[in-house]
Amino acid sequence: MSDITIRRALLSVWDKTGIVELARDLADRGVELLSTGGTLRCLAEAGIPVTSVAEFTGHPEIFAGRVKTLHPKLEGAILYRRHDQADEAAELGIPPIDLVVVNLYPFEAVTADPECDLARALEHIDIGGPTMLRAAAKNHTAVAVVIEPAQYGALRMELEDHDGAVSASMRARLAREAFARVSAYDAGIASWLQPADEPFPPRLNVPMSKVSDMRYGENPHQRAAFYGELGWKGPTLARARQLQGKEMSYNNINDADAALAIAMEFSAPTAVIIKHANPAGVACANDLLTAYDHALACDPVSAFGGILAINRPFTLALAERLGKHFFEVILAPAFDEDAAVKLARKKNLRVLQVPDMSDHGRGDWYLKRVAGGYLVSDWDQGGPEERRVVTRRLPTEEEHVGLDFAWRVAKHVKSNAILLTQGTRTIGVGAGQMSRVDATELAVMKARKAGLDTAGCVLASDAFFPFRDGLDAAAASGCAAVIEPGGSIRDDEVIGAADEHGLAMVFTGTRHFRH
């Protein structure tokens, strides 16, 4: 394939950003411009010579503009093979279109509104746009296709560097991006139309858009990029604003996402410290300073080089409290101006602003990659619970508060997971162990290593205790109350152990494995 000189271009865009400047540049190069609807008016008002598609095809737009580009002459001008169908095109009076600049009706943005109904959604499904994009991308040996304002600069540089032409490599890249955009657009439509009572369609397409390339993946020998899910509702790192620091790494994003998930669990001022996707410390308090102090005290050694998430605006007082402690990333919904200035002195610290942490929105599915496929499920947002006390001793009011806090955090700890808390602060985390009793003993060991008192603590287990040994270990540490799903064939034995030790125990009926 060789360079293609642009002589005729079709411009039809919803997003008018930069379109006047691009059109003026094309017109100055002697390119004949065709356009439709609002784009046509925009260019004409800017004094740029432009011909309507209706004039080009000899057929008016119909049905209030619902049909305006679906015409054989227009599609033929984009699609015909230049090397062996030129004579037929000439006989039919179809001149070639060399450049197609089209972006689509904003279906994703419109349907992100919870109040969007079916009628409004349907009117924002683009038909002509995807058709033109696919046609131009299919015929990219002769046609260049541009799908968004972000590509205009590269196109103008290409035209400048190639004396008004577009190279074969550029056309091929633009074609790939056009096909990917149309695919993602259609996937978003199919997802939005999927009935709530039929959550898993026969074919699953998750529309995503690249946020950034990454230096490497989980390890330096792995390539990686970060993609955001189109149509995602609620807080996400894909839309976070990085205020300072070097670019986020693959592991930074993974850990920061874990921190964000826990921070969103609580309405009270909360501090979350994450290390390798597990909480090193979590605390809620009446003020941020206390919450941070308690979170850090849980495991100050592991917290070094970790991720800190705060669910309130980050204050100067908190920035000063950090002292010389090293965090890789700090995220919060906002940063006070003087706090931002203080944090800026830590040159290696990445600072992320993630608005609306109180919003618990999620995408439609949770996906986990396996070789040759994906496991697809709902997000674990709690599920139905029927909490019931199964021991002779009832939890105190204070213990109930601690049990609820521990249960919310435990579902974010890798299984097998045991969490020890005092009130609304973690004091010991036993994560990712092969046996539940090992996880219990690890949580106790971590608490004591941090110099924290386990007497009177409460314990959360992400799944049932299969044997009483876990309860025995908890009681030996001074644990006073336990929350777990229940459901073991040895529940009676486990409950008996709790009664024997004078523990209060609550069954939730809901498990929270996290692998």
C-alpha positions in Angstrom: 0.0 0.0 0.0 1.2 3.5 -0.8 0.4 7.0 0.5 -3.1 8.3 -0.3 -3.5 12.0 -1.1 -6.6 13.4 0.5 -8.8 15.2 -2.0 -12.3 14.6 -0.6 -13.3 14.2 3.0 -16.5 13.4 4.8 -16.9 15.1 8.2 -19.9 14.1 10.4 -19.4 14.4 14.2 -21.4 14.6 17.4 -18.5 16.0 19.4 -17.6 19.2 17.6 -14.3 19.7 19.5 -11.6 20.8 17.1 -13.6 20.1 14.0 -13.6 23.7 12.7 -9.8 23.8 13.0 -9.4 20.5 11.2 -11.9 21.4 8.5 -10.1 24.7 7.9 -6.8 23.0 7.6 -8.2 20.5 5.1 -9.9 23.2 3.1 -6.7 25.2 2.9 -5.1 22.1 1.4 -7.8 22.1 -1.3 -9.7 19.2 0.1 -13.4 19.1 -0.8 -15.5 18.8 2.3 -18.8 16.9 2.7 -20.9 17.1 5.8 -24.3 16.6 7.5 -26.7 18.1 10.0 -25.1 20.0 12.9 -21.6 19.6 11.6 -22.6 21.1 8.2 -24.0 24.1 10.0 -21.0 24.5 12.3 -18.6 24.5 9.3 -20.8 26.8 7.2 -21.1 29.3 10.1 -17.3 29.3 10.3 -17.1 30.3 6.7 -15.6 27.0 5.5 -16.6 25.8 2.1 -18.6 22.6 2.6 -21.1 20.5 0.6 -24.1 18.8 2.2 -24.3 15.0 1.9 -27.8 15.5 0.6 -26.5 17.5 -2.3 -23.8 14.9 -2.9 -26.2 12.0 -3.0 -29.1 13.9 -4.6 -31.3 12.6 -1.7 -32.5 14.7 1.2 -32.1 13.7 4.9 -35.3 12.0 6.0 -37.2 11.3 9.2 -35.9 14.4 10.9 -32.3 13.4 10.2 -32.7 9.9 11.4 -31.5 8.7 8.0 -29.0 10.9 6.2 -25.9 8.9 5.3 -27.3 5.5 4.4 -27.2 6.0 0.6 -25.4 3.8 -2.0 -23.6 6.8 -3.5 -22.1 7.8 -0.2 -21.2 4.3 1.0 -20.0 3.4 -2.5 -17.7 6.5 -2.6 -16.1 5.1 0.6 -16.1 1.4 -0.2 -15.3 0.8 -3.9 -12.0 -0.8 -4.7 -9.8 1.9 -6.4 -7.7 -0.6 -8.3 -10.4 -2.5 -10.2 -13.8 -0.8 -9.7 -12.9 2.8 -10.7 -14.5 2.4 -14.1 -17.8 1.3 -12.6 -17.7 4.1 -10.0 -17.2 6.6 -12.9 -20.1 5.2 -14.8 -22.3 5.5 -11.7 -21.1 9.1 -11.1 -19.5 8.1 -7.7 -16.3 10.1 -6.9 -14.0 8.7 -4.2 -14.0 9.8 -0.6 -10.5 9.6 0.8 -11.0 10.6 4.4 -13.9 9.8 6.8 -14.0 11.8 10.1 -16.9 10.5 12.2 -17.6 10.2 15.9 -20.7 8.5 17.3 -23.8 9.5 19.2 -22.9 9.6 22.9 -24.9 6.4 23.9 -22.5 5.6 26.8 -22.8 9.1 28.3 -26.5 9.3 27.9 -27.2 5.9 29.4 -24.9 6.6 32.3 -27.7 8.8 33.6 -29.8 6.7 35.9 -32.9 8.5 34.7 -32.3 7.5 31.0 -35.3 5.5 29.7 -35.5 3.2 26.7 -36.8 5.8 24.3 -34.0 8.2 25.0 -31.4 5.4 24.8 -32.7 4.2 21.4 -32.5 7.7 19.9 -28.8 7.8 20.8 -27.9 4.6 19.0 -25.9 5.6 16.0 -26.5 3.7 12.8 -25.0 5.8 10.0 -21.8 6.6 12.0 -20.8 2.9 12.6 -21.6 2.1 9.0 -19.3 4.8 7.6 -16.6 3.9 10.1 -16.7 0.2 9.2 -16.8 1.0 5.5 -13.8 3.3 5.7 -11.9 0.9 7.9 -12.6 -2.0 5.6 -11.3 0.0 2.6 -8.3 1.4 4.5 -6.1 0.6 1.6 -7.6 3.7 0.0 -9.4 5.6 2.8 -8.3 7.1 6.1 -10.7 7.0 9.0 -10.7 9.2 12.1 -12.9 8.5 15.1 -12.3 11.1 17.7 -10.9 14.6 18.3 -7.8 13.1 20.0 -6.7 11.9 16.6 -6.9 15.2 14.8 -3.5 16.4 15.8 -1.8 13.2 14.5 -3.8 13.4 11.3 -2.7 17.0 10.7 0.9 16.2 11.4 0.6 13.2 9.0 -0.7 15.5 6.2 2.0 18.0 6.9 4.8 15.4 6.8 3.4 13.6 3.7 2.4 16.7 1.6 -1.3 16.2 2.0 -1.3 12.4 2.0 -1.8 9.7 4.7 0.6 6.8 4.8 -0.4 3.1 4.6 0.8 2.4 8.2 -1.2 5.3 9.5 -4.3 4.2 7.7 -4.0 0.7 9.0 -3.6 1.9 12.6 -6.6 4.2 12.2 -8.7 1.3 10.8 -7.9 -1.0 13.7 -8.9 1.8 16.1 -12.2 2.4 14.2 -13.1 -1.3 14.3 -12.3 -1.4 18.0 -14.4 1.7 18.7 -17.5 0.3 16.8 -17.1 -3.0 18.6 -17.0 -1.3 22.0 -19.9 0.9 21.1 -22.1 -2.1 20.1 -21.0 -4.0 23.3 -22.1 -1.0 25.4 -25.5 -1.0 23.7 -25.9 -4.8 24.1 -25.0 -4.5 27.8 -27.4 -1.7 28.5 -30.2 -3.6 26.8 -29.5 -6.8 28.7 -32.5 -7.6 31.1 -31.6 -7.5 34.8 -33.2 -11.0 35.2 -31.0 -12.4 32.5 -27.5 -11.2 33.7 -25.3 -13.5 31.6 -25.9 -13.2 27.9 -24.8 -15.9 25.4 -22.1 -13.6 24.1 -20.3 -11.2 26.5 -18.4 -8.2 25.3 -17.0 -5.7 27.8 -16.4 -2.3 26.2 -13.1 -0.8 27.3 -10.9 2.1 26.4 -7.2 2.4 27.0 -6.3 4.8 29.8 -2.5 4.4 29.5 0.3 2.2 28.5 2.5 1.0 31.4 6.2 0.5 31.7 5.6 -3.2 32.6 3.1 -5.5 34.2 3.0 -7.3 37.5 6.7 -8.2 36.9 9.2 -6.3 34.7 9.2 -9.0 32.0 5.5 -8.6 31.4 3.9 -6.0 29.1 0.9 -4.1 30.3 -1.6 -1.4 29.8 -4.5 0.1 31.8 -8.0 0.1 30.4 -11.2 1.7 31.7 -14.6 0.1 31.4 -17.0 2.2 29.4 -20.3 2.7 31.2 -18.8 2.2 34.6 -20.8 4.0 37.3 -19.1 5.2 40.4 -15.5 5.9 41.6 -12.7 4.3 39.5 -9.0 4.8 39.1 -9.6 4.9 35.4 -11.0 8.4 35.9 -8.8 9.5 38.8 -6.8 12.7 38.5 -3.1 12.3 39.3 -1.9 15.4 41.1 1.8 14.5 41.4 4.3 11.7 41.2 5.7 9.4 38.5 3.3 7.3 36.5 1.3 4.6 38.2 2.5 1.1 37.9 0.5 -2.1 37.3 0.9 -3.0 41.0 0.1 0.5 42.2 -3.2 0.4 40.4 -4.0 -3.0 41.7 -3.3 -2.0 45.3 -4.9 1.4 45.0 -8.1 -0.3 43.7 -8.1 -2.5 46.8 -7.7 0.5 49.0 -10.5 2.3 47.2 -12.9 -0.6 47.6 -12.4 -0.7 51.4 -12.6 3.1 51.8 -16.0 3.1 50.0 -17.4 0.6 52.6 -17.6 3.3 55.4 -19.3 6.6 55.8 -17.3 7.6 58.9 -13.8 9.1 58.5 -11.7 6.1 57.4 -8.1 5.4 56.7 -7.0 2.3 54.7 -3.5 1.1 54.2 -2.9 -1.6 51.6 0.1 -3.8 50.9 0.0 -6.4 48.1 -3.8 -6.0 47.8 -4.4 -6.9 51.4 -5.2 -4.5 54.2 -2.2 -3.8 56.5 -4.5 -1.6 58.6 -8.0 -0.1 58.5 -9.7 2.2 61.0 -12.8 4.4 61.3 -12.9 7.2 63.8 -14.5 10.5 64.6 -11.6 12.3 62.9 -9.0 11.5 60.2 -6.0 11.8 62.4 -7.2 9.2 64.8 -8.3 6.9 61.9 -4.8 7.2 60.3 -3.0 6.6 63.6 -5.0 3.5 64.3 -4.7 2.1 60.7 -0.9 2.6 60.8 -0.6 1.0 64.3 -2.0 -2.3 63.0 1.1 -3.1 61.0 3.5 -0.2 60.7 6.2 -2.4 59.2 4.1 -3.7 56.3 2.6 -0.3 55.8 6.0 1.0 54.6 5.8 1.5 50.8 2.0 0.8 50.9 -1.1 2.6 49.6 -3.0 5.0 51.8 -6.7 5.7 51.0 -8.7 8.4 52.9 -12.5 8.8 52.3 -12.4 12.5 53.3 -10.6 15.6 51.9 -6.9 15.3 52.8 -5.9 17.9 55.3 -2.7 19.7 56.1 -2.8 18.2 59.6 -2.9 14.7 58.1 -0.1 15.5 55.6 2.1 16.6 58.6 1.2 13.5 60.5 2.7 11.3 57.8 6.1 12.6 58.8 8.8 10.6 57.1 6.6 7.5 56.6 6.9 6.3 53.0 3.8 5.6 50.9 3.8 4.7 47.2 0.3 6.2 46.6 -2.2 8.4 48.5 -5.7 8.7 47.3 -8.6 10.8 48.6 -11.7 12.5 47.2 -10.0 15.9 47.5 -6.9 17.6 48.8 -6.7 20.8 50.7 -4.5 23.3 49.0 -1.9 23.5 51.8 -2.0 19.7 52.1 -1.2 19.4 48.4 1.8 21.8 48.8 3.1 19.7 51.8 2.7 16.4 49.9 4.5 17.9 46.9 7.7 17.9 48.8 7.6 14.1 48.7 8.9 13.8 45.1 8.3 10.0 44.8 4.8 10.1 46.2 1.9 9.5 43.7 -1.2 11.5 44.7 -4.6 10.6 43.2 -7.8 12.5 43.5 -10.8 10.0 43.3 -14.1 11.9 43.7 -17.3 10.5 45.0 -15.9 7.8 47.2 -19.3 7.5 48.9 -20.8 6.2 45.7 -20.8 2.4 45.6 -21.5 2.0 41.9 -20.1 -0.9 40.1 -20.0 -2.3 36.5 -22.2 -5.1 35.5 -19.8 -8.0 36.0 -16.7 -9.1 37.9 -14.3 -10.8 35.5 -11.4 -13.1 36.4 -9.1 -14.4 33.8 -8.3 -18.1 33.4 -6.5 -19.8 30.5 -8.7 -19.6 27.5 -11.6 -17.9 29.2 -13.1 -15.8 31.9 -15.0 -16.5 35.1 -17.9 -14.0 35.3 -19.9 -13.2 38.4 -21.7 -10.4 40.2 -19.6 -8.1 42.4 -19.4 -9.2 46.0 -21.3 -6.3 47.5 -22.6 -8.1 50.6 -25.4 -10.3 49.4 -28.5 -11.2 51.5 -27.7 -11.7 55.2 -29.7 -13.0 58.1 -27.4 -12.4 61.0 -28.2 -14.5 64.0 -26.5 -15.1 67.3 -25.9 -18.8 67.7 -24.2 -18.9 71.2 -25.5 -18.6 74.7 -23.8 -15.3 75.2 -25.1 -12.3 73.2 -22.7 -9.8 71.8 -22.6 -6.5 73.7 -23.5 -3.3 71.9 -19.8 -2.4 71.6 -19.1 -5.9 70.2 -21.8 -5.5 67.6 -20.1 -2.4 66.3 -16.8 -4.2 66.1 -18.3 -7.2 64.5 -19.9 -5.2 61.7 -16.7 -3.3 61.1 -14.7 -6.5 61.0 -17.1 -8.2 58.6 -17.0 -5.3 56.2 -13.2 -5.3 56.0 -12.9 -9.1 56.0 -14.5 -9.5 52.6 -11.5 -7.5 51.2 -8.9 -9.8 52.6 -7.5 -12.7 50.6 -8.8 -16.1 51.6 -8.4 -17.9 53.9 -9.0 -14.7 55.9 -9.2 -13.9 59.6 -9.4 -10.4 60.9 -9.1 -9.2 64.5 -10.4 -5.8 65.5 -10.8 -3.6 68.6 -13.9 -1.4 68.0 -13.5 0.1 64.5 -9.8 -0.5 64.0 -8.0 -3.6 62.8 -5.3 -5.0 65.1 -4.4 -8.3 63.2 -4.8 -9.6 59.7 -4.3 -13.2 58.7 -4.5 -13.2 54.9 -4.2 -15.8 52.2 -3.5 -18.9 54.3 -4.1 -22.5 53.3 -5.9 -23.3 56.6 -8.2 -21.2 58.7 -6.4 -22.0 62.0 -3.2 -20.8 60.4 -4.9 -17.6 59.4 -6.2 -17.2 63.0 -2.7 -17.8 64.5 -1.2 -15.4 62.0 -3.6 -12.6 62.8 -2.9 -13.0 66.5 0.9 -13.1 65.9 0.7 -9.9 63.8 -1.3 -8.1 66.5 1.1 -9.0 69.2 4.1 -8.2 67.1 2.6 -4.7 66.6 2.2 -4.4 70.4 -1.6 -4.4 70.3 -3.8 -5.9 73.0 -5.9 -8.8 71.7 -7.9 -9.1 75.0 -11.6 -8.5 74.3 -11.1 -8.3 70.5 -13.6 -9.5 67.9 -12.8 -11.8 65.0 -14.2 -12.1 61.5 -13.8 -15.1 59.3 -14.6 -14.9 55.6 -15.9 -18.5 55.6 -17.0 -21.0 58.2 -14.6 -22.7 60.6 -14.4 -26.3 59.5 -13.1 -27.4 63.0 -13.2 -26.0 66.5 -9.4 -25.5 66.5 -9.9 -22.0 65.0 -12.2 -21.0 67.8 -9.8 -22.5 70.4 -7.0 -20.3 68.9 -9.2 -17.2 68.9 -10.2 -17.8 72.5 -6.6 -18.3 73.6 -5.8 -14.9 72.2 -8.5 -13.3 74.4 -11.1 -12.9 71.6 -14.6 -12.1 72.9 -16.8 -12.3 69.9 -16.8 -13.9 66.4 -18.6 -13.3 63.2 -18.6 -15.9 60.4 -21.0 -17.3 57.8 -21.7 -20.7 59.4 -22.7 -23.6 57.2 -20.1 -26.2 58.3 -21.2 -29.8 59.0 -19.4 -29.2 62.3 -21.2 -26.0 63.2 -22.5 -27.6 66.4 -19.0 -28.5 67.4 -17.8 -24.9 66.6 -20.7 -23.3 68.5 -20.0 -25.6 71.4 -16.4 -24.5 71.5 -17.5 -20.8 71.5 -19.9 -21.5 74.4 -17.2 -23.4 76.2 -14.9 -20.4 76.0 -17.7 -17.8 76.7 -17.5 -16.2 73.3 -20.5 -14.6 71.5 -20.8 -15.7 67.9 -22.9 -14.4 65.0 -23.6 -16.3 61.8 -24.3 -14.3 58.7 -25.2 -16.9 56.2 -23.0 -15.2 53.6 -19.5 -16.2 52.6 -16.8 -13.8 51.3 -14.1 -15.8 49.6 -11.6 -13.6 47.8 -9.0 -15.5 45.7 
